[in-house]
Amino acid sequence: MKLSDENEIRSFLEREGFTFKKKLGQNFLVDGTVAPRMAAAAADENTGVIEIGPGAGVLTRELSYVAKRVVAIEIDEKLRPILEKTLGDRKNAEVIFADVLKTDLRAVINGRLSDCEKITVCANLPYYITSPVILKLLRENLPVKSITVMVQKEAADRICAAVGSRSAGAITAVINYYAEARPLFFVPKTAFLPEPKVDSEVITLNLRKEPPVKVADEEFFFKVVNACFMLRRKTAVNSVSSALSLDKETVKAALLKIGADENARGETFSMDVLAKLSEELRYGK
Ligand code: SAM
């Protein structure tokens, strides 16, 4: 069976009694060109790949042709009989039925993928948990080389924006701390069954060896980043003081001390300014 053929996959899923669950972000790929491109970008014969949300297995299968091993994590038990049929002959691919947000990924890497030289993540992400999944992957400091994921076009634009630019958000700076993000290719909504309301894009996050800025307290740095973006169109002084319950004079003094404009808006700050502001608010006198 051709997993990316819309009619074939539709009648196969119908025969299996499967119905799509919107709340699980179930939009399956039916454009045969997309999964091979994602797999080629994410893996080679030495790679162990973690896939999130295999669905009917279209990307999992492609990954299994290129990678050494694939472990896919799927929340929907209803897909078990389907995946047994579509992946049964792929001996280097296995599926764990679990919620990825509750899965110990380090244990997966150290166990099932322990014979792989390098580890990557590849997924057509369920969009309702795009940010939590990416942040989990980054913040757990897993030994992952890259993350190649399909996300909504709007999310891709935000994640790949330059920190300090108009399109950036707090997520841009947080991801930038861990990884270099770049867009790979556009995928129209017509590539999915059922068709979603919006287009998508495949992006790659290449994990950094070292963060681009040095901060002594990462948790506090992320609080400051979020605080800078909390009240958009307001000055950093207003946004940060309100988000962190600090008085305005303290924030103003910190900005002056680090040589930043006291009237600037937080979303215009570079990584360097964000880091200096965080250090000054945390450790300055
Ligand atoms: N990879 C398939 C494809 O490209 O056709 C399916 C992608 S679909 C956008 C997202 C998949 O993620 C669905 O199979 C859905 O059931 C699964 N999923 C949703 N929430 C999940 C979670 N918390 N943990 C693991 N899988 C999840």
Boltz pocket constraint, residues with backbone or C-beta under 6 A from the ligand:
constraints:
  - pocket:
      binder: B
      contacts: [[A, 24], [A, 25], [A, 26], [A, 27], [A, 28], [A, 29], [A, 52], [A, 53], [A, 54], [A, 55], [A, 56], [A, 57], [A, 58], [A, 59], [A, 60], [A, 73], [A, 74], [A, 75], [A, 76], [A, 98], [A, 99], [A, 100], [A, 101], [A, 123], [A, 124], [A, 125], [A, 126], [A, 127], [A, 129]]
      max_distance: 6.0
